[in-house]
C-alpha cells in the first residue's frame, strides 16, 4: 500500500459507499478515507475500526468536500434523493453531485467513479415517457442523468459511471415482507426479466475501476450479477429457504389494499416497461465476477 495513494469514498455509511470502502480496505492497496456526517454512527465507527480514515463533511457543504478531497487520487461518488417520513426530496441531489465534482477537480483528483441506476439515459425512450405517463418519475431519472453527464464531461483524467441493477437485498425480494409470510404480491409482471446485483459487487466493481482507472476510463458499466424473472426468484427463495413461497400478480389497487404504499405500487409498474440493460456478461467482460442470486442467498444464510 502506498502511503501517498488515498481514495475518498462518499456515502460511506450506505450500501454502495460502504461496500466500496470495505472492498478497498480488504484489498489493502490504498489508503481509504470515508466521508461521513456523523463519525459516531455505527457504520462510521466500523469503517474506522477496519482501518479507514474518517473525514467529517456533507455533500451540501463545499468547503468540507474540498478538505475531504485534498490529497486524494480518486473519489467514489454516489448521491440519492432524501427519503423521510414526509416523503422524498429530490431538490438537493443534483447540486450535491456538482459540489463533489467541483471539489474533486479543484483538488486535482484524477479518477472519479460515480454510481447511479441502470437505465439512466435510456429512460427517455421508455414506453409512455414522451406522452407524460411517467411524469412522477422525471425528477428521479433526470437528476441521475444530469450528474452522470457532468461526470463524463467534467475533465477528469479518468472517469467511470456504474449503473447497478436492482439490489438483491431489495425489500420486494425479502420473505419477511411477503403477505402472510409466503406470498410475494407484486404489480411487476411475473415473466419480466430483471437484472439484480449484490451490493457487495457494486463495491468490488467500483474498487476495480479505482485500481485500474485506464481500463475503466470512459466506461458506463450496466452492472448485474443475474437476470431472473420474479417467478424464478420466488422459486430460488423457496429452494434456498426450504419453504414454499408463491408469486401473486396484482393490480395497483390490490397491492395497496395489501399494504403497499400507493406511490411505491405505482412506481414499481415502471419496471414492467424499463429495458433490460444490465447483464452479467457485461461485468464479466471487464474481469468482474458478480454473484448469482442463488449464491448471494446461500452466502446470506451462512452469515452468523
Secondary structure, DSSP 8 states (H G I E B T S, - for coil): -EEEEEEEESSTTSHHHHHHHHHHHHHTSEEEEEEES-TTSHHHHHHHHTT-EEEE--TT-HHHHHHHHTT-SEEEEE---EEETTEEE-SSHHHHHHHHHHHHHHTT--EEEEE--TTTTTGGGSTTTTTTTTGGGHHHHHHHHHHHHHHHHS--SEEEEEEE-EETT-GGG-GGGSBTTTEEEESS-TT--EEEE-HHHHHHHHHHHHHTHHHHTTEEEEE-SEEE-HHHHHHHHHHHHTS--EEEE--HHHHHHTT--HHHHHHHGGGGTS-----HHHHHHTT-----HHHHHHHHHH--
